[in-house]
Amino acid sequence: MSVIQTSVGVKYHSNITASIDIKTWKIGTLDKTSLISCIMMCMQADNCFWATFNSDACDLLSITKKEMVDFHLIIRNGGLGLQIYQMIKGCSKQACRLLDGCVFVKDDSYCVKYYVDGLEYQPARTFCRQNGGELFRIDSSSKQTRLGTILTQYPQISQGFTIQGRKDNAGNWLFDDGTRMPYFNWNTDDDQPNNSTIERYIYINSMYNWKWHDIGPDVRPFLCEIHV
């Protein structure tokens, strides 16, 4: 298996409430540093998931997105006035480690990883490539069936997500390498695809038995497929 240790810092367009002390989650503080150095330091630390930056001061935080929400740390207006960057990390140290959220598919020699915090389609596509893979590509009914089995078995990646596939201006559905998609699993019971002009991407969800919906370019969870 190859060594993969990739992460990306994404600017978060909200703020941290000033009413809660964030010292509990601090794992490091850097003074008189640059924004780039702040982000890079967090990206390199396995337990750093957020970095805040103000003037030349940087705090590294070990707190998950779920904890951010549960403790009501995130607010839309006001707050501490910090620049906040979330670290979206790849399968660190070894591809397909279960503790990294990766699941190995032995029959086809690839692993999958679900990213719950999500990105828009193009950044998600780039991130998967940086990890040596691609957005999950379903090109047959057998792969669709296998994916459904995997996701049912591993509840930590059983929510909805974006998969590979985009519609061009002529209405053709293409993989990221430009080839036409040979297989579809649309949720026809819900009139999918509804062919809205902005819905050019594909989203699948357990509540629809992993059937497909066409969607717009919003930030959503996504699934990477990494061949090992």
Legacy VTK file of the C-alpha trace (Angstrom):
# vtk DataFile Version 3.0
C-alpha trace
ASCII
DATASET POLYDATA
POINTS 228 float
0.000 0.000 0.000
1.250 3.488 -0.770
1.904 6.200 1.784
-0.667 8.973 1.593
-0.579 11.988 3.868
-2.480 14.797 2.190
-4.655 17.532 3.630
-6.027 20.858 2.514
-6.903 24.015 4.440
-10.303 25.459 3.505
-11.342 28.930 4.657
-14.506 28.775 6.746
-16.952 31.630 6.171
-18.332 31.799 9.705
-16.836 32.776 13.030
-16.234 31.362 16.496
-18.468 32.716 19.222
-16.747 34.962 21.761
-18.829 33.549 24.622
-16.949 30.226 24.842
-13.288 29.795 25.778
-11.581 27.683 23.118
-8.518 26.891 25.298
-9.859 23.369 25.846
-9.192 22.477 22.234
-5.895 24.314 21.700
-2.943 22.076 20.897
-0.539 24.843 19.965
-0.069 28.594 19.602
2.287 30.382 17.223
3.178 34.054 17.574
4.642 36.350 14.920
3.921 33.899 12.135
2.301 34.053 8.706
-1.066 32.696 7.651
0.618 30.150 5.360
2.868 28.898 8.172
-0.157 28.645 10.453
-2.096 26.497 7.979
0.911 24.332 7.109
1.598 23.617 10.781
-1.977 22.421 11.279
-1.938 20.346 8.088
1.149 18.495 9.303
-0.304 17.630 12.727
-2.473 14.502 12.782
-4.707 15.874 15.560
-5.144 19.431 14.206
-8.449 20.033 12.426
-8.844 23.832 12.602
-6.492 26.807 12.565
-7.420 30.344 13.554
-5.375 33.372 12.536
-5.493 37.003 13.657
-2.768 39.489 12.669
0.362 37.384 13.298
-1.050 35.013 15.945
-2.085 31.438 15.152
-3.979 28.876 17.273
-4.152 25.194 16.365
-7.323 23.401 17.456
-8.094 19.716 17.879
-11.876 19.728 17.561
-14.139 18.064 15.028
-16.793 19.759 12.932
-19.455 17.852 14.873
-18.109 19.183 18.174
-18.067 22.692 16.704
-21.776 22.338 16.005
-22.664 20.499 19.254
-20.982 23.153 21.420
-22.476 25.995 19.348
-19.034 27.422 18.603
-19.899 28.450 15.043
-21.856 31.641 14.420
-22.587 33.592 11.261
-22.025 37.145 12.488
-19.868 38.783 15.124
-17.661 36.408 17.117
-13.923 36.662 17.681
-13.106 38.167 14.304
-10.626 35.437 13.395
-9.763 33.934 10.055
-10.760 30.280 10.409
-9.419 27.412 8.296
-10.681 23.856 8.417
-8.261 21.035 7.622
-9.772 18.328 5.433
-7.384 15.415 5.717
-6.758 12.478 3.457
-5.979 8.892 4.413
-2.889 9.682 6.442
0.192 7.464 6.791
-1.240 4.398 5.065
-3.979 4.124 2.496
-7.144 2.364 3.635
-6.601 2.481 7.391
-10.021 1.948 8.950
-9.226 4.413 11.744
-8.808 7.086 9.048
-12.318 6.298 7.816
-11.021 4.251 4.883
-12.475 0.911 3.786
-10.485 -1.531 1.639
-12.294 -3.365 -1.168
-10.115 -6.439 -1.614
-11.754 -7.826 -4.767
-10.944 -4.703 -6.793
-7.878 -3.456 -4.856
-9.159 0.015 -4.008
-10.236 1.804 -0.888
-12.961 4.340 -0.301
-13.093 7.250 2.087
-16.080 9.373 2.993
-15.532 13.088 3.754
-18.423 14.262 5.887
-17.568 17.980 5.982
-17.700 18.252 2.229
-16.496 20.446 -0.619
-17.942 21.690 -3.889
-17.470 19.301 -6.815
-14.279 20.712 -8.348
-12.350 21.091 -5.044
-13.519 17.591 -4.020
-12.289 16.203 -7.340
-8.911 17.907 -6.852
-8.620 16.675 -3.286
-9.227 13.049 -4.289
-6.546 13.386 -6.968
-4.084 14.772 -4.419
-4.659 11.564 -2.471
-3.781 9.435 -5.484
-7.366 8.680 -6.466
-10.548 10.171 -7.866
-14.133 10.831 -6.881
-15.877 7.489 -6.580
-16.715 6.243 -10.076
-19.715 3.957 -10.596
-19.596 2.469 -14.090
-21.585 -0.750 -13.669
-24.463 -2.284 -11.729
-22.012 -4.621 -9.962
-20.003 -1.687 -8.604
-23.203 0.049 -7.522
-24.272 -3.101 -5.665
-20.845 -3.541 -4.065
-20.822 0.069 -2.887
-24.237 -0.315 -1.303
-22.998 -3.370 0.590
-19.871 -1.551 1.803
-21.775 1.508 2.992
-24.366 -0.566 4.821
-21.595 -2.465 6.589
-19.714 0.658 7.671
-22.175 3.193 9.155
-19.491 5.882 9.505
-19.706 6.381 5.724
-23.370 5.530 5.234
-24.720 9.051 4.759
-25.250 10.788 1.436
-22.436 12.074 -0.742
-21.341 13.269 -4.172
-19.939 10.738 -6.643
-18.083 11.263 -9.898
-20.074 12.497 -12.869
-21.025 15.829 -14.398
-23.347 16.961 -17.164
-21.950 19.008 -20.043
-23.760 21.760 -21.916
-25.082 19.246 -24.451
-26.730 17.203 -21.703
-24.212 14.340 -21.761
-23.133 12.803 -18.454
-19.351 12.408 -18.342
-16.706 11.069 -16.000
-13.888 13.431 -15.056
-11.635 12.022 -17.798
-14.209 13.057 -20.415
-15.605 9.584 -21.184
-19.356 9.104 -21.303
-20.948 7.394 -18.347
-22.251 3.937 -19.386
-24.375 3.236 -16.315
-26.955 5.169 -14.277
-29.047 4.381 -11.218
-31.444 7.332 -11.103
-34.199 7.495 -8.513
-36.997 7.439 -11.074
-39.598 7.174 -8.290
-38.652 10.756 -7.428
-38.524 11.880 -11.078
-34.738 11.884 -11.231
-32.899 13.291 -12.982
-35.070 16.391 -13.040
-32.638 18.035 -15.517
-32.528 21.460 -13.932
-30.016 23.650 -15.745
-27.855 24.036 -12.618
-28.066 20.396 -11.478
-25.006 18.983 -13.226
-23.644 16.649 -10.528
-24.706 13.396 -8.830
-25.638 12.727 -5.213
-26.626 9.400 -3.652
-28.172 8.732 -0.257
-29.072 5.698 1.869
-32.633 6.933 2.374
-33.196 6.348 -1.352
-31.448 2.953 -1.332
-28.372 4.604 -2.885
-30.263 5.706 -5.978
-28.992 8.815 -7.751
-30.197 12.421 -7.764
-28.879 15.225 -9.946
-27.806 18.197 -7.828
-26.320 21.676 -8.032
-22.774 22.779 -7.170
-23.288 23.234 -3.411
-20.857 21.984 -0.754
-21.652 18.352 0.043
-19.957 15.297 1.540
-18.055 13.255 -1.038
-16.462 9.852 -1.541
-12.935 9.227 -2.839
-11.796 6.021 -4.508
-8.070 5.294 -4.122
-6.411 2.407 -5.993
-3.675 0.710 -3.987
LINES 1 229
228 0 1 2 3 4 5 6 7 8 9 10 11 12 13 14 15 16 17 18 19 20 21 22 23 24 25 26 27 28 29 30 31 32 33 34 35 36 37 38 39 40 41 42 43 44 45 46 47 48 49 50 51 52 53 54 55 56 57 58 59 60 61 62 63 64 65 66 67 68 69 70 71 72 73 74 75 76 77 78 79 80 81 82 83 84 85 86 87 88 89 90 91 92 93 94 95 96 97 98 99 100 101 102 103 104 105 106 107 108 109 110 111 112 113 114 115 116 117 118 119 120 121 122 123 124 125 126 127 128 129 130 131 132 133 134 135 136 137 138 139 140 141 142 143 144 145 146 147 148 149 150 151 152 153 154 155 156 157 158 159 160 161 162 163 164 165 166 167 168 169 170 171 172 173 174 175 176 177 178 179 180 181 182 183 184 185 186 187 188 189 190 191 192 193 194 195 196 197 198 199 200 201 202 203 204 205 206 207 208 209 210 211 212 213 214 215 216 217 218 219 220 221 222 223 224 225 226 227
